[in-house]
Amino acid sequence: MLELYHWEPNVDSGEPLIYLKEKQLPFESRYVDVLQMQQHRQEFLRLNPSGRVPVLVHDGRTITEAGLAMLYLEDAFPQRPLVPKPLAERYEAHFWIKYVEERMAPYVTLLGWHGITRPTLQPGTIEGARRTLEGLPHERRQLWEKALDDAYSEEEIALARESLAAAARKLERALERAPWLAGESYSVADIALVLTVRALRVVTPDLLSAERMPRTLEWLGRLEERPAIR
Ligand SMILES: N[C@@H](CCC(=O)N[C@@H](CS)C(=O)NCC(=O)O)C(=O)O
């Protein structure tokens, strides 16, 4: 049996949701309302001590990290393959999963939080969120305190923008060489990136433009046509 603990189908939770739909794998959906801080509740922390979604549970085994969850599922359910067979393409698929996780998602989160979400929060909501941090590991608590205080330096904001601009250039080069990120076939790499790239429309609209990312926009258009993604 497959269970998926997830929030909205935005960046991280969206990856396994799209993957499961593409593979037509039945699963039980367990909604975790991140805006209500349900990911910091004791019962959820027992499942994932870092207090983050998504979390996949397969026959009682817990699998965290969106990209790794998709690779796990690919081994468990090889039908309708979404990891390419050729070694070079396989490497590319793994590469992009790591790349989006390390070099894109944190910066999209930072700019989205700093520029959009945090300014809308009432003081009471911020204090309420602060009270949920107690059970988190030190590192997660520090990250949250900084986010709630909106204590980002100008250098950090600039680094986030520069990293996303570098990612944009990298995506354009990859999509110049092949129609999909891993190569000739649609794969977990495209699933891992589609929603993060889509989020650029909101966090860095100047970047996701026909001028700067034409091939990426064309790729995004093809992805948005897929029923699993729609
Ligand atoms: N590297 C993790 C990132 C997961 C992540 O950051 N999830 C966000 C939701 S998009 C979350 O749970 N945030 C809530 C929190 O940090 O308390 C993955 O790929 O699963």
The ligand as an SDF file (V2000), in Angstrom:
LIG
                    3D

 20 19  0  0  0  0  0  0  0  0999 V2000
   14.2390   18.3590    0.1880 N   0  0  0  0  0  0  0  0  0  0  0  0
   12.8890   18.1490    0.6350 C   0  0  0  0  0  0  0  0  0  0  0  0
   12.2510   19.5140    0.7670 C   0  0  0  0  0  0  0  0  0  0  0  0
   10.8810   19.4120    1.3930 C   0  0  0  0  0  0  0  0  0  0  0  0
   10.3140   20.7740    1.7720 C   0  0  0  0  0  0  0  0  0  0  0  0
   11.0480   21.7450    1.9900 O   0  0  0  0  0  0  0  0  0  0  0  0
    8.9790   20.8180    1.8870 N   0  0  0  0  0  0  0  0  0  0  0  0
    8.2960   22.0220    2.2810 C   0  0  0  0  0  0  0  0  0  0  0  0
    6.9800   22.1540    1.5320 C   0  0  0  0  0  0  0  0  0  0  0  0
    7.1650   22.6830   -0.0980 S   0  0  0  0  0  0  0  0  0  0  0  0
    7.8940   21.8980    3.7370 C   0  0  0  0  0  0  0  0  0  0  0  0
    7.4900   20.8510    4.1770 O   0  0  0  0  0  0  0  0  0  0  0  0
    7.9830   23.0160    4.4560 N   0  0  0  0  0  0  0  0  0  0  0  0
    7.4880   23.0800    5.7840 C   0  0  0  0  0  0  0  0  0  0  0  0
    8.5410   23.3320    6.8230 C   0  0  0  0  0  0  0  0  0  0  0  0
    9.7200   23.4970    6.4710 O   0  0  0  0  0  0  0  0  0  0  0  0
    8.1670   23.3930    7.9870 O   0  0  0  0  0  0  0  0  0  0  0  0
   12.1620   17.2530   -0.3500 C   0  0  0  0  0  0  0  0  0  0  0  0
   12.5380   17.2050   -1.5290 O   0  0  0  0  0  0  0  0  0  0  0  0
   11.2520   16.5400    0.0540 O   0  0  0  0  0  0  0  0  0  0  0  0
  1  2  1  0
  2  3  1  0
  2 18  1  0
  3  4  1  0
  4  5  1  0
  5  6  2  0
  5  7  1  0
  7  8  1  0
  8  9  1  0
  8 11  1  0
  9 10  1  0
 11 12  2  0
 11 13  1  0
 13 14  1  0
 14 15  1  0
 15 16  2  0
 15 17  1  0
 18 19  2  0
 18 20  1  0
M  END
$$$$
